[in-house]
Each structure stands twice: as structure tokens, then as C-alpha cells.
């Protein structure tokens, strides 16, 4: 009996130690720190967006840390550059998840990039929190580690386009879209919206990611007599398509998704961009905005970073704010499981930027699917509609 005790006592002690260690160990969370990761485009075609989102996140992280962090833990956020390339996004995710051992991926930008990186994260039980893309894959099919805040491109166009067609009396609706997951989501949503009013596209044309010349696509739509064009475009493609259209005397109503809702459109495209419509939720934070809270926030941002904020700055800020709300609710024993439990009873109220209230649940991984419209008027985005709900 004594021999048995001697042989098994160390083994039992080892098992208990492993169990205790396993219970205490949560990747990216220590007694003093929570480590987050984010993959942005800092060198590719969406570098403007990526830089702005990064600064918005940093502003909220700094604020939280100045206030003592979350439950006494300071936030640390690490950024990697994907260059808007899915292959680079995978490498970035591998570094953040396996080497830097982040607790959570927050605000990763890009549809194809997120789709490529999520398997790397999910293998290590790392949540994909509020990616900066409005693709349905960010919450479908259901996965416990997916949480999305962005109203899907599909839903944006499905809801907004029929309303626009009726208001403008459009009879020939056409589309130009990026030939990838992002562009297809815009196209499919617009197609579904048209079918709901017994219409179909008069003309459809695409372009490859990274394209700079849109003359053939514009000529095709002009020849078809399109009086409304749905843009499955982002920054330079939106500017290029509209500029080419104006140059050739082609003046349909242009309707874009939230991917084109950025001040870079009117800053880089100039007066030719006036009249463009875009679906959106979060309002662009102009320094002279009538809303005092937005004006105060925008001034604070400019003072800190010496540049004007944008809607992507607001996205970054709100993503970290939402994370902080849920992490605080999860309590001192922060883990992936406790965070999920907190999120699954979470309601995030409408904010100063006009973002719609978001609600999450055990089977609900998209906060809201309501969109509204803005239009560029006199070189600035102006909100022109209330939220259109399903």
C-alpha cells in the first residue's frame, strides 16, 4: 500500500497541477493585460481605411487604459498589415494567434481576408470580433466565435435599392462590381432587391481587384441606356467609374454600398462625386458637424493624431468600445467562454454617430441589419433617410 502511494502521489499531483494550470490559462489574458490583435491594410488599395481604423482603435484603447483598463487589466493591441491580400492575411493571423498569442482578433478589414484568416483563429479558439467588412460570411454560417456589427452589403442593397428605384423612377438599373466575394455580395443584394419589385438588371459588368481603368465598363452601361447604376466598388473604383462617366456625359443615379461611404471619395474625386448615394449606418465625423458630441470627439482625434477623423476612425473606436463593454460584463475571470456568455446577452445602444442599436444572442451573431442613406452634397456626406428595416 505504501508503494502504491509513493508511485501514484506524484502522478496525481501532476494531474492536479495541469488541471489548475489549464483552468487559469487563457491565451492573451494575464492579471495585468489583455492582448488584442487586428489585421489592417496599411500598404495596399485600402490603406486609407486601414490607417484610419487603426487610429480609431488606438484612441479608444488609450482612453480605456487612462481610466484604469478593464477590470484592472490594461489593453494592448497589436497590428499586422495584410496589404489587402488574403494570403498575407493568413500569415498575419498565424503570427498574431500563434506567436503573439492574442486573446481576440478585432476589426480585421476585408471580406476575402477575413475568410482566409478565420480558420487560423478558430483552431485556437480565438474570436473574430466585429470585422470591418459587411459580408454575410462574418456571421453565417453560425459559429460561436463570430460576431459582426456591419449591416451586410447584401441587406443594404436589398433594402435600399427598391426604395431608390421608386423615388427616382428608374427603369434601367445596371451594375458594376468587383469580381470577388465583396462585389458579389453587393450584386446579389441588389439583384434580390430588384426582384422584389419585379425588375432585373439591364446590364451587368465587373472588374478585377486592383483595376484602374473603367472606360470599357462605363461604355457598356452607357450603351445600355442605364439610368441608375449600383456600384459594387470601394475607393478608387468608385471615383474612377463616376469620373469616367462624367467625362463621357453619362449621368445615371449612382448608388453604392457602405464600402464607398468615406470622405476619401469626395476629397480625392472632387466635385464630380456630388450626387453619389451610399448605404450607411455610422455617420462620418466632420469637424464642423452640427452634433456637439461628434464635433468634440473629432477635435479630440485631430489633436491626438494631427489629422481629421473619418467614418473608419469611428468604426475602429466603436469596435474597441464594444469589446470593452462585453469584456467588462464578462467579469474578472475573462476567457473566451465568459466573453461569449456576456455577448450573448448584450445590447449595445445607439451611439453618437447614429449607429443603430445592436443586440446579440446565443444564435444571433449580427447586431443589426438596418441601413440608411447618405448623399454627397457640396463635397460632404449628408444623411438623407431614416433607417430602412427589413
C-alpha positions as a printed NumPy array, in Angstrom:
array([[  0.   ,   0.   ,   0.   ],
       [  2.859,   2.353,   0.811],
       [  4.455,   1.591,  -2.533],
       [  1.19 ,   2.4  ,  -4.269],
       [  1.009,   5.805,  -2.564],
       [  4.584,   6.618,  -3.478],
       [  4.028,   5.714,  -7.118],
       [  0.689,   7.458,  -7.573],
       [  1.024,  10.554,  -5.413],
       [  3.386,  12.352,  -7.85 ],
       [  1.174,  11.398, -10.791],
       [ -1.93 ,  12.688,  -9.015],
       [ -0.128,  15.88 ,  -8.116],
       [  0.9  ,  16.359, -11.743],
       [ -2.683,  15.869, -12.932],
       [ -3.967,  18.389, -10.402],
       [ -1.304,  20.878, -11.416],
       [ -2.192,  20.505, -15.078],
       [ -5.878,  20.93 , -14.316],
       [ -5.212,  24.053, -12.267],
       [ -2.949,  25.467, -14.938],
       [ -5.485,  24.694, -17.669],
       [ -8.242,  26.413, -15.744],
       [ -6.138,  29.518, -15.173],
       [ -4.527,  29.814, -18.593],
       [ -6.374,  31.95 , -21.137],
       [ -4.364,  32.983, -24.16 ],
       [ -3.893,  36.751, -24.295],
       [ -5.169,  37.441, -20.768],
       [ -2.947,  37.924, -17.727],
       [ -3.508,  39.547, -14.341],
       [ -2.429,  42.921, -15.746],
       [ -3.057,  42.805, -19.5  ],
       [ -5.42 ,  41.841, -22.324],
       [ -3.744,  41.408, -25.725],
       [ -5.808,  42.061, -28.851],
       [ -4.815,  41.706, -32.489],
       [ -6.003,  43.445, -35.64 ],
       [ -5.13 ,  42.939, -39.3  ],
       [ -5.402,  46.071, -41.421],
       [ -4.491,  47.084, -44.953],
       [ -1.668,  49.514, -44.271],
       [  0.078,  49.31 , -47.641],
       [ -2.471,  48.205, -50.264],
       [ -5.52 ,  49.672, -52.044],
       [ -7.441,  50.15 , -48.768],
       [ -4.518,  51.619, -46.813],
       [ -6.536,  54.792, -46.245],
       [ -9.23 ,  52.775, -44.488],
       [ -6.743,  50.648, -42.581],
       [ -4.799,  53.58 , -41.187],
       [ -7.976,  55.332, -40.061],
       [ -9.413,  52.228, -38.393],
       [ -6.099,  51.669, -36.608],
       [ -6.027,  55.213, -35.199],
       [ -9.651,  54.972, -34.073],
       [ -8.857,  51.771, -32.192],
       [ -5.761,  53.302, -30.632],
       [ -7.756,  56.312, -29.409],
       [-10.256,  54.136, -27.527],
       [ -7.518,  51.825, -26.187],
       [ -5.632,  54.838, -24.822],
       [ -8.799,  56.224, -23.224],
       [ -9.595,  52.927, -21.537],
       [ -6.049,  52.498, -20.249],
       [ -6.051,  56.053, -18.872],
       [ -9.202,  55.081, -16.969],
       [ -7.511,  52.003, -15.485],
       [ -8.207,  49.469, -18.208],
       [-10.836,  46.725, -17.995],
       [-11.145,  45.228, -14.533],
       [ -7.669,  46.469, -13.705],
       [ -6.147,  44.99 , -16.865],
       [ -4.58 ,  47.31 , -19.434],
       [ -5.347,  46.767, -23.114],
       [ -2.565,  46.056, -25.576],
       [ -3.372,  45.964, -29.296],
       [ -1.044,  44.594, -31.961],
       [ -1.447,  45.411, -35.652],
       [ -0.355,  43.484, -38.733],
       [ -0.521,  44.572, -42.386],
       [ -2.268,  42.361, -44.965],
       [ -1.834,  44.741, -47.902],
       [ -5.435,  43.654, -48.709],
       [ -4.038,  40.28 , -49.778],
       [ -5.778,  37.146, -48.391],
       [ -2.515,  35.169, -48.397],
       [ -0.784,  37.853, -46.324],
       [ -3.816,  37.939, -44.03 ],
       [ -3.298,  34.247, -43.256],
       [  0.356,  34.852, -42.388],
       [ -0.624,  37.822, -40.228],
       [ -3.241,  35.754, -38.412],
       [ -0.728,  32.954, -37.8  ],
       [  1.696,  35.438, -36.255],
       [ -0.897,  37.129, -34.05 ],
       [ -2.578,  33.91 , -32.918],
       [  0.373,  31.531, -32.572],
       [  3.316,  33.81 , -31.843],
       [  1.836,  36.895, -30.171],
       [ -0.921,  34.77 , -28.592],
       [ -3.695,  37.346, -28.805],
       [ -6.933,  36.929, -26.868],
       [ -9.123,  38.172, -29.711],
       [ -8.992,  39.396, -33.318],
       [-10.751,  42.763, -33.573],
       [-11.729,  44.839, -36.584],
       [ -9.913,  42.789, -39.254],
       [-10.52 ,  44.559, -42.577],
       [-11.615,  42.889, -45.806],
       [-14.015,  40.117, -46.835],
       [-11.627,  37.709, -48.565],
       [ -9.005,  38.456, -45.92 ],
       [-11.3  ,  37.51 , -43.037],
       [-12.497,  34.374, -44.81 ],
       [ -8.881,  33.292, -45.238],
       [ -7.799,  34.097, -41.671],
       [-10.737,  32.828, -39.616],
       [ -9.76 ,  29.123, -39.76 ],
       [ -6.371,  30.006, -38.225],
       [ -8.137,  31.784, -35.365],
       [-10.858,  29.232, -34.794],
       [ -8.331,  26.428, -34.482],
       [ -7.012,  28.21 , -31.367],
       [-10.435,  29.307, -30.056],
       [ -9.833,  32.992, -30.929],
       [-12.974,  35.067, -31.554],
       [-13.337,  37.104, -34.768],
       [-14.867,  40.254, -33.296],
       [-16.577,  42.948, -35.406],
       [-14.566,  42.596, -38.646],
       [-14.563,  45.663, -40.894],
       [-16.496,  44.119, -43.746],
       [-20.209,  43.822, -44.304],
       [-20.178,  40.343, -45.823],
       [-22.632,  37.743, -44.573],
       [-19.8  ,  35.264, -44.034],
       [-18.847,  37.296, -40.965],
       [-21.825,  35.774, -39.138],
       [-23.014,  32.968, -41.455],
       [-22.878,  30.058, -41.22 ],
       [-23.258,  30.268, -37.474],
       [-20.08 ,  29.845, -35.472],
       [-19.767,  30.611, -31.773],
       [-16.551,  32.594, -32.452],
       [-18.116,  35.021, -34.966],
       [-19.553,  38.431, -34.003],
       [-20.434,  41.026, -36.646],
       [-21.619,  44.62 , -36.344],
       [-21.659,  45.683, -40.007],
       [-25.012,  45.581, -41.781],
       [-24.351,  43.167, -44.672],
       [-23.782,  44.555, -48.146],
       [-26.464,  42.123, -49.268],
       [-29.051,  43.538, -46.854],
       [-28.021,  47.143, -47.563],
       [-28.747,  46.85 , -51.265],
       [-31.748,  44.558, -50.897],
       [-33.484,  47.104, -48.686],
       [-32.26 ,  50.412, -50.101],
       [-32.388,  49.797, -53.873],
       [-36.163,  49.246, -54.307],
       [-36.804,  52.483, -52.414],
       [-34.331,  54.356, -54.64 ],
       [-35.768,  52.917, -57.857],
       [-39.276,  54.046, -56.932],
       [-38.214,  57.505, -55.753],
       [-36.119,  58.184, -58.884],
       [-38.449,  56.478, -61.344],
       [-35.57 ,  54.37 , -62.673],
       [-36.414,  51.953, -65.481],
       [-32.973,  50.639, -66.478],
       [-30.874,  49.636, -63.483],
       [-27.331,  48.42 , -64.142],
       [-24.356,  47.414, -62.021],
       [-20.571,  47.394, -61.991],
       [-18.972,  45.343, -59.246],
       [-15.636,  43.963, -58.084],
       [-15.15 ,  40.376, -59.203],
       [-14.71 ,  38.843, -55.743],
       [-16.658,  37.996, -52.581],
       [-17.226,  41.652, -51.735],
       [-18.561,  42.657, -55.151],
       [-20.747,  39.581, -55.406],
       [-22.423,  40.407, -52.088],
       [-23.38 ,  43.875, -53.365],
       [-24.579,  42.385, -56.662],
       [-26.648,  39.636, -55.036],
       [-28.309,  42.031, -52.608],
       [-29.184,  44.469, -55.385],
       [-30.477,  41.625, -57.555],
       [-32.732,  40.42 , -54.729],
       [-33.97 ,  43.979, -54.16 ],
       [-34.876,  44.368, -57.82 ],
       [-36.661,  41.015, -57.907],
       [-38.841,  42.192, -55.004],
       [-40.233,  44.888, -57.341],
       [-40.31 ,  42.624, -60.405],
       [-37.243,  44.09 , -62.064],
       [-33.877,  42.773, -63.202],
       [-30.577,  44.358, -64.183],
       [-30.48 ,  45.829, -67.671],
       [-26.698,  45.449, -67.813],
       [-24.033,  43.855, -65.607],
       [-20.274,  44.376, -65.757],
       [-17.328,  43.555, -63.487],
       [-13.692,  44.493, -62.899],
       [-10.755,  42.731, -61.288],
       [ -9.491,  43.808, -57.857],
       [ -6.836,  46.489, -58.35 ],
       [ -8.17 ,  47.723, -61.712],
       [ -7.652,  51.412, -62.578],
       [ -9.313,  51.768, -66.   ],
       [-13.105,  51.566, -66.177],
       [-13.697,  53.03 , -69.637],
       [-14.958,  49.78 , -71.211],
       [-17.375,  49.117, -68.336],
       [-18.746,  52.657, -68.441],
       [-19.147,  52.496, -72.238],
       [-21.097,  49.25 , -71.849],
       [-23.511,  50.751, -69.332],
       [-23.901,  53.962, -71.306],
       [-24.753,  51.989, -74.455],
       [-27.441,  50.136, -72.484],
       [-29.077,  53.438, -71.511],
       [-28.794,  52.797, -67.771],
       [-30.461,  55.475, -65.632],
       [-29.325,  54.   , -62.29 ],
       [-26.051,  52.204, -61.542],
       [-25.351,  50.068, -58.479],
       [-21.682,  50.316, -57.517],
       [-20.031,  47.255, -56.004],
       [-16.914,  49.402, -55.684],
       [-14.669,  50.734, -52.928],
       [-12.489,  53.902, -53.137],
       [-10.608,  54.365, -56.385],
       [-13.052,  52.208, -58.352],
       [-15.954,  54.394, -57.241],
       [-14.046,  57.545, -58.175],
       [-12.803,  56.044, -61.446],
       [-16.224,  54.855, -62.578],
       [-18.007,  58.116, -61.761],
       [-15.224,  60.316, -63.172],
       [-15.194,  58.34 , -66.437],
       [-18.993,  58.594, -66.617],
       [-18.994,  62.367, -66.121],
       [-16.276,  62.726, -68.757],
       [-18.361,  60.889, -71.336],
       [-21.624,  62.654, -70.485],
       [-23.128,  59.583, -68.833],
       [-25.107,  60.741, -65.788],
       [-27.152,  57.995, -64.141],
       [-28.039,  57.91 , -60.451],
       [-25.148,  56.161, -58.68 ],
       [-25.936,  54.042, -55.603],
       [-23.125,  52.412, -53.6  ],
       [-22.785,  50.245, -50.514],
       [-21.2  ,  51.361, -47.249],
       [-17.82 ,  50.338, -48.713],
       [-17.87 ,  53.638, -50.624],
       [-19.092,  55.697, -47.682],
       [-15.871,  57.569, -46.929],
       [-14.649,  61.149, -47.132],
       [-11.876,  59.921, -49.444],
       [-14.453,  59.745, -52.24 ],
       [-15.198,  63.467, -52.268],
       [-11.702,  64.5  , -51.169],
       [ -9.991,  62.624, -53.989],
       [-12.775,  62.706, -56.592],
       [-13.781,  66.337, -56.212],
       [-16.973,  67.904, -57.484],
       [-17.662,  65.024, -59.886],
       [-18.658,  62.907, -56.874],
       [-21.566,  65.17 , -55.905],
       [-24.845,  63.282, -56.103],
       [-23.473,  59.852, -55.165],
       [-25.711,  57.88 , -52.792],
       [-24.423,  55.269, -50.35 ],
       [-25.969,  52.972, -47.774],
       [-24.519,  53.505, -44.314],
       [-25.115,  53.366, -40.569],
       [-22.321,  55.093, -38.641],
       [-22.097,  58.786, -39.541],
       [-18.921,  60.419, -40.869],
       [-17.425,  62.668, -38.123],
       [-16.776,  66.059, -39.72 ],
       [-15.003,  68.629, -37.518],
       [-17.796,  71.159, -38.112],
       [-20.574,  68.62 , -37.569],
       [-23.69 ,  70.148, -36.005],
       [-23.762,  67.414, -33.349],
       [-21.731,  68.647, -30.364],
       [-20.645,  65.139, -29.199],
       [-19.344,  64.242, -32.673],
       [-17.634,  67.617, -33.005],
       [-15.946,  67.196, -29.601],
       [-14.801,  63.654, -30.452],
       [-13.482,  64.711, -33.878],
       [-11.496,  67.57 , -32.32 ],
       [-10.005,  65.197, -29.744],
       [ -8.974,  62.795, -32.515],
       [ -7.366,  65.539, -34.593],
       [ -5.488,  66.89 , -31.573],
       [ -4.05 ,  63.441, -30.878],
       [ -3.184,  62.338, -34.419],
       [ -2.913,  65.648, -36.3  ],
       [ -5.384,  64.61 , -38.987],
       [ -9.125,  64.679, -39.477],
       [-11.059,  61.568, -38.424],
       [-13.194,  59.579, -40.846],
       [-16.006,  57.088, -40.573],
       [-13.373,  54.334, -40.455],
       [-11.835,  56.084, -37.452],
       [-15.273,  55.887, -35.865],
       [-15.554,  52.185, -36.777],
       [-12.244,  51.45 , -35.064],
       [-13.217,  53.431, -31.969],
       [-16.629,  51.779, -31.663],
       [-15.22 ,  48.265, -32.162],
       [-12.9  ,  48.66 , -29.17 ],
       [-15.687,  50.295, -27.166],
       [-17.993,  47.335, -27.841],
       [-15.236,  44.892, -26.871],
       [-14.711,  46.791, -23.6  ],
       [-18.429,  46.649, -22.781],
       [-18.557,  42.893, -23.227],
       [-15.217,  42.225, -21.503],
       [-16.351,  44.283, -18.523],
       [-19.603,  42.356, -18.391],
       [-17.671,  39.067, -18.536],
       [-16.109,  39.949, -15.183],
       [-12.69 ,  39.29 , -13.639],
       [-12.415,  35.707, -14.945],
       [-12.145,  36.844, -18.566],
       [-11.952,  33.983, -21.031],
       [-13.304,  33.12 , -24.461],
       [-16.234,  31.315, -22.838],
       [-17.074,  34.107, -20.371],
       [-16.853,  36.696, -23.168],
       [-19.254,  34.681, -25.338],
       [-21.646,  34.335, -22.406],
       [-21.566,  38.121, -21.932],
       [-22.026,  38.882, -25.64 ],
       [-24.938,  36.505, -25.903],
       [-26.989,  38.751, -23.593],
       [-25.555,  42.024, -24.888],
       [-27.44 ,  45.084, -26.133],
       [-25.233,  47.9  , -27.401],
       [-27.2  ,  51.167, -27.52 ],
       [-27.238,  53.603, -30.439],
       [-24.18 ,  55.852, -30.265],
       [-23.319,  59.482, -31.021],
       [-22.549,  58.575, -34.65 ],
       [-26.091,  57.346, -35.191],
       [-25.208,  53.65 , -35.386],
       [-28.347,  51.6  , -34.814],
       [-28.828,  49.688, -31.567],
       [-27.29 ,  46.205, -31.7  ],
       [-28.49 ,  43.067, -29.97 ],
       [-26.804,  39.669, -29.772],
       [-27.893,  36.26 , -28.561],
       [-26.91 ,  32.569, -28.436],
       [-27.946,  32.174, -32.075],
       [-27.68 ,  35.826, -33.173],
       [-24.228,  36.904, -34.311],
       [-25.208,  40.049, -36.298],
       [-26.029,  43.11 , -34.2  ],
       [-28.368,  44.897, -36.627],
       [-29.465,  44.679, -40.248],
       [-30.902,  48.189, -40.651],
       [-29.446,  50.692, -43.177],
       [-29.98 ,  54.338, -44.063],
       [-28.873,  56.53 , -46.967],
       [-26.397,  59.375, -47.312],
       [-25.587,  61.52 , -50.337],
       [-22.592,  63.662, -51.245],
       [-23.845,  67.243, -51.445],
       [-21.476,  70.185, -51.885],
       [-18.497,  67.954, -51.16 ],
       [-19.774,  66.378, -47.926],
       [-21.817,  63.354, -46.95 ],
       [-25.297,  64.259, -45.71 ],
       [-27.639,  61.735, -44.048],
       [-30.859,  61.834, -46.09 ],
       [-33.005,  59.   , -44.713],
       [-34.025,  57.196, -41.575],
       [-33.153,  53.526, -41.123],
       [-34.795,  51.13 , -43.553],
       [-35.597,  47.943, -41.668],
       [-36.474,  44.521, -43.058]])
